Each structure stands twice: as C-alpha cells, then as structure tokens.
Amino acid sequence: NVGLLVGDNTREINKILFCLDVTEKAVQKALDNNVDLIISHHPVIFSGLKKITNETVHGRKILKLIENYLCKMIKI
C-alpha cells in the first residue's frame, strides 16, 4: 500500500508529520500541530477493511483524521 491512502490530492500542504506508524498518538500530535500531511513508513490501511467504526483502533484513527480533515496520509 504505497501512495495516498486517505485524502484529498488537491489540498495544499504546509506542514508534514513523518512517523514510522500512524498511531493514535501520532494522529493527535498531527491535529495538535495543524499538520496537513502524515507520511509514514507503515501504512495505516494494510489490508482490506470491512467497516470503519470507533470500535477498533484503526477505525478510530481513520475517523479522527476524516472528521478533522487531516485526510492526507502517504505510505513511503
């Protein structure tokens, strides 16, 4: 899973957060610092998801990113 996984590819980027894993802590740090783009080594979406809810860690991270329009995550 390389490239843009979640997001708007037309949005302007001013601040970037680099991380190994997109953890809940990394998401919160990005939100606290008005980050526009998260670039991670490990993808936030590794395999198929059947649902995105607040019942799972992955779901909570993705929902928080979407709700706060921090919707650009790139896996390198």
C-alpha positions in Angstrom: 0.0 0.0 0.0 2.1 2.9 -1.3 0.9 6.4 -2.1 -2.1 8.4 -1.0 -4.3 6.1 1.1 -6.8 8.6 2.5 -7.3 12.1 1.4 -7.8 14.9 -1.0 -5.0 15.1 -3.5 -5.8 18.7 -4.4 -5.4 20.1 -0.8 -2.4 22.5 -0.2 0.3 21.1 2.1 2.1 23.4 4.6 3.0 21.1 7.5 4.1 17.5 7.4 4.4 14.8 10.1 6.8 11.9 9.5 6.4 8.8 11.5 7.0 5.0 11.5 3.4 4.1 12.3 0.3 6.1 12.2 -0.6 5.6 15.9 -3.4 7.3 17.8 -0.7 9.4 19.4 0.7 10.4 16.0 -2.7 11.4 14.8 -3.3 13.5 17.9 0.1 15.2 17.5 -0.7 16.0 13.9 -4.1 17.5 15.0 -2.5 19.5 17.8 0.1 20.9 15.4 -2.2 21.7 12.5 -0.4 19.2 10.2 -1.7 18.8 6.7 0.0 15.6 5.7 1.2 12.4 7.5 3.9 10.4 5.8 4.5 7.0 7.4 6.7 4.1 6.8 4.0 1.6 7.7 0.6 2.1 6.0 -2.4 3.0 8.2 -4.5 0.7 6.0 -2.6 -2.6 5.4 -5.3 -5.0 4.4 -9.0 -4.7 3.5 -11.3 -3.1 5.9 -14.9 -4.2 6.1 -16.0 -1.3 8.3 -14.6 1.9 9.8 -16.1 2.5 13.3 -15.0 3.8 16.6 -14.9 0.2 17.9 -11.4 -0.5 16.6 -8.1 1.3 16.8 -7.9 1.6 13.0 -11.4 2.8 12.8 -10.9 5.5 15.5 -7.7 6.8 13.7 -9.3 7.0 10.3 -12.5 8.6 11.7 -10.5 11.2 13.6 -8.5 12.0 10.5 -11.5 12.4 8.3 -13.5 14.4 10.9 -10.7 16.8 11.3 -10.0 17.0 7.6 -6.4 15.8 8.2 -7.0 13.5 5.3 -3.7 13.0 3.5 -1.7 10.0 4.6 1.0 8.7 2.4 2.9 5.5 2.9 6.5 5.5 1.7 
